[in-house]
């Protein structure tokens, strides 16, 4: 199953690279990017769009990582609480005997 997942990931990455390359070949018109305070030099439209896509992917991965870290911390905290309560319960049963 792991090998299948890796093969599919590599296949998807290759398809994305090929699609990006074809997209760049089709969109060659050079335009400057105006960011209100300054203007970046002319690049092809494909470069600007692919850079925006890449930045979006990185921001999404970063946000997802933060959510996963918070969830892991919550799970760790709840496990500690569960273990503490379980040991108190078992200790209480031992005292009853």
Buried (B, 14 or more C-beta within 10 A) or exposed (E): EEEEEEEEEEEEEEEEEEEBEEBBEEBEEEEEBEEEEEEEEEEBBBBBBBEEEEEEEEEEEEEEEEEEEEEEEEEEEEEEEEEEEEEEEEEEEEEEE
